[in-house]
Amino acid sequence: MPGSPRRLQWQRLDEALPSLPDPQDEADVVWQHLRAEFAWYHRAATRTRLGYQGLKTVSITVAAAVPVLAAVAAPPAWTASFAAVVVVLEGVQQLFQLHTNYLSYRGSAEAIRQLAYQYAGRVGPYRDAGTRRDALAADLHAVISDEGARWSSTMRKAPGPAPSPGTGG
């Protein structure tokens, strides 16, 4: 139910990172970097998800109108225009790889959130007070580097021009 206390708790959790037991750690540059990266990936995931869902909703709706226009003998220019809108919307989605980027950004945000909870709980590689900060910095760097590599790979795989018929490609 919208507005219920339970729903509001989940909305707050969506952007939440744990508080650190030692308030002085909150000001640490590595922790602040983690918080900034999480916020960026969280916003980017939300933005690409909404873009993808919006484009798909409009595309499906317009595509559904094409056979209706044909059935009611609408002017051919209308039917063709609606079909062209679907092609453009699908092309934009493919060009910007919104769905793929949403999944990647959400995965990175959640990986960073897991690092934050492990660090705050002083578990896993963050048990030892002498090495935990360096371990967090290295793990955060790995998540960000992996995301950058995935993004580059996705953009390189973005569809290009279709091969010409009969070229075997």
NUDRENZA-128217 format. One record per residue (C-alpha): residue number from 0; residue in one letter; y, z, x. Coordinates in steps of 0.05 Angstrom, whole numbers, m for minus. Each point is the difference from the previous one (the first is absolute). Example, Ala and Ser with C-alpha at 12.3 -4.5 7.8 and 13.67 -1.06 7.14 Angstrom:
% residues 2
<node resi="0" resn="A" py="m90" pz="156" px="246"/>
<node resi="1" resn="S" py="69" pz="m13" px="27"/>
//
This chain:
% residues 169
<node resi="0" resn="M" py="0" pz="0" px="0"/>
<node resi="1" resn="P" py="68" pz="m19" px="28"/>
<node resi="2" resn="G" py="43" pz="61" px="12"/>
<node resi="3" resn="S" py="m58" pz="49" px="0"/>
<node resi="4" resn="P" py="m1" pz="50" px="58"/>
<node resi="5" resn="R" py="m65" pz="m30" px="25"/>
<node resi="6" resn="R" py="29" pz="m70" px="4"/>
<node resi="7" resn="L" py="62" pz="25" px="36"/>
<node resi="8" resn="Q" py="m43" pz="35" px="52"/>
<node resi="9" resn="W" py="m35" pz="m65" px="16"/>
<node resi="10" resn="Q" py="66" pz="m37" px="5"/>
<node resi="11" resn="R" py="25" pz="51" px="50"/>
<node resi="12" resn="L" py="m66" pz="m2" px="39"/>
<node resi="13" resn="D" py="8" pz="m76" px="7"/>
<node resi="14" resn="E" py="56" pz="9" px="51"/>
<node resi="15" resn="A" py="m20" pz="68" px="26"/>
<node resi="16" resn="L" py="m17" pz="19" px="70"/>
<node resi="17" resn="P" py="m21" pz="71" px="17"/>
<node resi="18" resn="S" py="47" pz="51" px="27"/>
<node resi="19" resn="L" py="m15" pz="25" px="70"/>
<node resi="20" resn="P" py="m18" pz="73" px="9"/>
<node resi="21" resn="D" py="53" pz="8" px="54"/>
<node resi="22" resn="P" py="69" pz="m21" px="m27"/>
<node resi="23" resn="Q" py="22" pz="m18" px="71"/>
<node resi="24" resn="D" py="m52" pz="m55" px="1"/>
<node resi="25" resn="E" py="35" pz="m34" px="m58"/>
<node resi="26" resn="A" py="57" pz="m20" px="46"/>
<node resi="27" resn="D" py="m47" pz="m28" px="54"/>
<node resi="28" resn="V" py="14" pz="m74" px="14"/>
<node resi="29" resn="V" py="m73" pz="m19" px="m7"/>
<node resi="30" resn="W" py="m5" pz="33" px="m68"/>
<node resi="31" resn="Q" py="66" pz="m32" px="m22"/>
<node resi="32" resn="H" py="m26" pz="m67" px="23"/>
<node resi="33" resn="L" py="m64" pz="10" px="m40"/>
<node resi="34" resn="R" py="41" pz="18" px="m62"/>
<node resi="35" resn="A" py="44" pz="m62" px="9"/>
<node resi="36" resn="E" py="m59" pz="m46" px="10"/>
<node resi="37" resn="F" py="m36" pz="28" px="m61"/>
<node resi="38" resn="A" py="63" pz="m9" px="m42"/>
<node resi="39" resn="W" py="7" pz="m72" px="23"/>
<node resi="40" resn="Y" py="m72" pz="m19" px="m14"/>
<node resi="41" resn="H" py="0" pz="37" px="m66"/>
<node resi="42" resn="R" py="63" pz="m38" px="m23"/>
<node resi="43" resn="A" py="m26" pz="m67" px="27"/>
<node resi="44" resn="A" py="m67" pz="10" px="m36"/>
<node resi="45" resn="T" py="36" pz="16" px="m65"/>
<node resi="46" resn="R" py="47" pz="m59" px="7"/>
<node resi="47" resn="T" py="m55" pz="m50" px="15"/>
<node resi="48" resn="R" py="m45" pz="27" px="m56"/>
<node resi="49" resn="L" py="56" pz="m6" px="m51"/>
<node resi="50" resn="G" py="18" pz="m70" px="26"/>
<node resi="51" resn="Y" py="m73" pz="m22" px="m4"/>
<node resi="52" resn="Q" py="m11" pz="29" px="m69"/>
<node resi="53" resn="G" py="66" pz="m28" px="m26"/>
<node resi="54" resn="L" py="m15" pz="m70" px="26"/>
<node resi="55" resn="K" py="m71" pz="1" px="m27"/>
<node resi="56" resn="T" py="22" pz="26" px="m68"/>
<node resi="57" resn="V" py="52" pz="m55" px="m7"/>
<node resi="58" resn="S" py="m49" pz="m52" px="27"/>
<node resi="59" resn="I" py="m55" pz="19" px="m49"/>
<node resi="60" resn="T" py="48" pz="2" px="m58"/>
<node resi="61" resn="V" py="31" pz="m68" px="16"/>
<node resi="62" resn="A" py="m69" pz="m30" px="13"/>
<node resi="63" resn="A" py="m24" pz="25" px="m68"/>
<node resi="64" resn="A" py="59" pz="m36" px="m32"/>
<node resi="65" resn="V" py="m20" pz="m68" px="29"/>
<node resi="66" resn="P" py="m59" pz="m14" px="m47"/>
<node resi="67" resn="V" py="40" pz="27" px="m58"/>
<node resi="68" resn="L" py="56" pz="m49" px="15"/>
<node resi="69" resn="A" py="m50" pz="m56" px="5"/>
<node resi="70" resn="A" py="m33" pz="20" px="m66"/>
<node resi="71" resn="V" py="66" pz="1" px="m39"/>
<node resi="72" resn="A" py="19" pz="m67" px="29"/>
<node resi="73" resn="A" py="60" pz="27" px="37"/>
<node resi="74" resn="P" py="39" pz="m50" px="41"/>
<node resi="75" resn="P" py="m40" pz="m19" px="62"/>
<node resi="76" resn="A" py="58" pz="22" px="44"/>
<node resi="77" resn="W" py="m7" pz="71" px="m26"/>
<node resi="78" resn="T" py="m74" pz="3" px="12"/>
<node resi="79" resn="A" py="8" pz="m29" px="70"/>
<node resi="80" resn="S" py="57" pz="48" px="15"/>
<node resi="81" resn="F" py="m41" pz="60" px="m19"/>
<node resi="82" resn="A" py="m58" pz="m24" px="42"/>
<node resi="83" resn="A" py="48" pz="m11" px="59"/>
<node resi="84" resn="V" py="26" pz="71" px="m7"/>
<node resi="85" resn="V" py="m72" pz="25" px="8"/>
<node resi="86" resn="V" py="m9" pz="m41" px="62"/>
<node resi="87" resn="V" py="65" pz="26" px="30"/>
<node resi="88" resn="L" py="m17" pz="73" px="m16"/>
<node resi="89" resn="E" py="m69" pz="m6" px="30"/>
<node resi="90" resn="G" py="29" pz="m35" px="61"/>
<node resi="91" resn="V" py="50" pz="56" px="11"/>
<node resi="92" resn="Q" py="m55" pz="53" px="m5"/>
<node resi="93" resn="Q" py="m42" pz="m38" px="51"/>
<node resi="94" resn="L" py="59" pz="m12" px="46"/>
<node resi="95" resn="F" py="18" pz="73" px="3"/>
<node resi="96" resn="Q" py="m71" pz="27" px="m4"/>
<node resi="97" resn="L" py="23" pz="55" px="m47"/>
<node resi="98" resn="H" py="m69" pz="25" px="m20"/>
<node resi="99" resn="T" py="m28" pz="0" px="71"/>
<node resi="100" resn="N" py="63" pz="35" px="27"/>
<node resi="101" resn="Y" py="m2" pz="51" px="m56"/>
<node resi="102" resn="L" py="m71" pz="20" px="17"/>
<node resi="103" resn="S" py="16" pz="3" px="74"/>
<node resi="104" resn="Y" py="65" pz="40" px="m9"/>
<node resi="105" resn="R" py="m34" pz="49" px="m48"/>
<node resi="106" resn="G" py="m58" pz="8" px="49"/>
<node resi="107" resn="S" py="49" pz="15" px="57"/>
<node resi="108" resn="A" py="39" pz="50" px="m43"/>
<node resi="109" resn="E" py="m64" pz="36" px="m18"/>
<node resi="110" resn="A" py="m24" pz="1" px="72"/>
<node resi="111" resn="I" py="66" pz="31" px="21"/>
<node resi="112" resn="R" py="m6" pz="50" px="m56"/>
<node resi="113" resn="Q" py="m69" pz="20" px="25"/>
<node resi="114" resn="L" py="28" pz="10" px="70"/>
<node resi="115" resn="A" py="54" pz="44" px="m29"/>
<node resi="116" resn="Y" py="m50" pz="44" px="m38"/>
<node resi="117" resn="Q" py="m45" pz="6" px="61"/>
<node resi="118" resn="Y" py="59" pz="18" px="44"/>
<node resi="119" resn="A" py="27" pz="51" px="m49"/>
<node resi="120" resn="G" py="m69" pz="30" px="m8"/>
<node resi="121" resn="R" py="m12" pz="1" px="75"/>
<node resi="122" resn="V" py="m67" pz="m33" px="m8"/>
<node resi="123" resn="G" py="m36" pz="m57" px="36"/>
<node resi="124" resn="P" py="38" pz="m25" px="60"/>
<node resi="125" resn="Y" py="58" pz="46" px="m17"/>
<node resi="126" resn="R" py="m34" pz="67" px="12"/>
<node resi="127" resn="D" py="24" pz="11" px="71"/>
<node resi="128" resn="A" py="73" pz="22" px="0"/>
<node resi="129" resn="G" py="9" pz="m30" px="70"/>
<node resi="130" resn="T" py="m22" pz="m71" px="m18"/>
<node resi="131" resn="R" py="11" pz="m7" px="m75"/>
<node resi="132" resn="R" py="70" pz="m29" px="5"/>
<node resi="133" resn="D" py="m22" pz="m54" px="49"/>
<node resi="134" resn="A" py="m62" pz="m14" px="m42"/>
<node resi="135" resn="L" py="43" pz="m9" px="m62"/>
<node resi="136" resn="A" py="47" pz="m47" px="37"/>
<node resi="137" resn="A" py="m59" pz="m42" px="25"/>
<node resi="138" resn="D" py="m34" pz="m2" px="m68"/>
<node resi="139" resn="L" py="65" pz="m19" px="m35"/>
<node resi="140" resn="H" py="13" pz="m55" px="50"/>
<node resi="141" resn="A" py="m71" pz="m26" px="m12"/>
<node resi="142" resn="V" py="11" pz="m4" px="m76"/>
<node resi="143" resn="I" py="67" pz="m35" px="8"/>
<node resi="144" resn="S" py="m27" pz="m49" px="53"/>
<node resi="145" resn="D" py="m61" pz="m16" px="m42"/>
<node resi="146" resn="E" py="44" pz="m14" px="m61"/>
<node resi="147" resn="G" py="45" pz="m45" px="41"/>
<node resi="148" resn="A" py="m61" pz="m39" px="25"/>
<node resi="149" resn="R" py="m28" pz="m7" px="m71"/>
<node resi="150" resn="W" py="68" pz="m23" px="m26"/>
<node resi="151" resn="S" py="5" pz="m53" px="55"/>
<node resi="152" resn="S" py="m71" pz="m24" px="m14"/>
<node resi="153" resn="T" py="14" pz="m4" px="m75"/>
<node resi="154" resn="M" py="64" pz="m39" px="10"/>
<node resi="155" resn="R" py="m36" pz="m49" px="47"/>
<node resi="156" resn="K" py="m53" pz="m11" px="m53"/>
<node resi="157" resn="A" py="51" pz="m14" px="m55"/>
<node resi="158" resn="P" py="m17" pz="m66" px="m32"/>
<node resi="159" resn="G" py="31" pz="m62" px="29"/>
<node resi="160" resn="P" py="0" pz="m71" px="m26"/>
<node resi="161" resn="A" py="m64" pz="m23" px="m33"/>
<node resi="162" resn="P" py="m42" pz="m48" px="41"/>
<node resi="163" resn="S" py="5" pz="m73" px="m20"/>
<node resi="164" resn="P" py="m59" pz="m26" px="m41"/>
<node resi="165" resn="G" py="m52" pz="m34" px="43"/>
<node resi="166" resn="T" py="22" pz="32" px="66"/>
<node resi="167" resn="G" py="m59" pz="48" px="1"/>
<node resi="168" resn="G" py="47" pz="59" px="7"/>
//
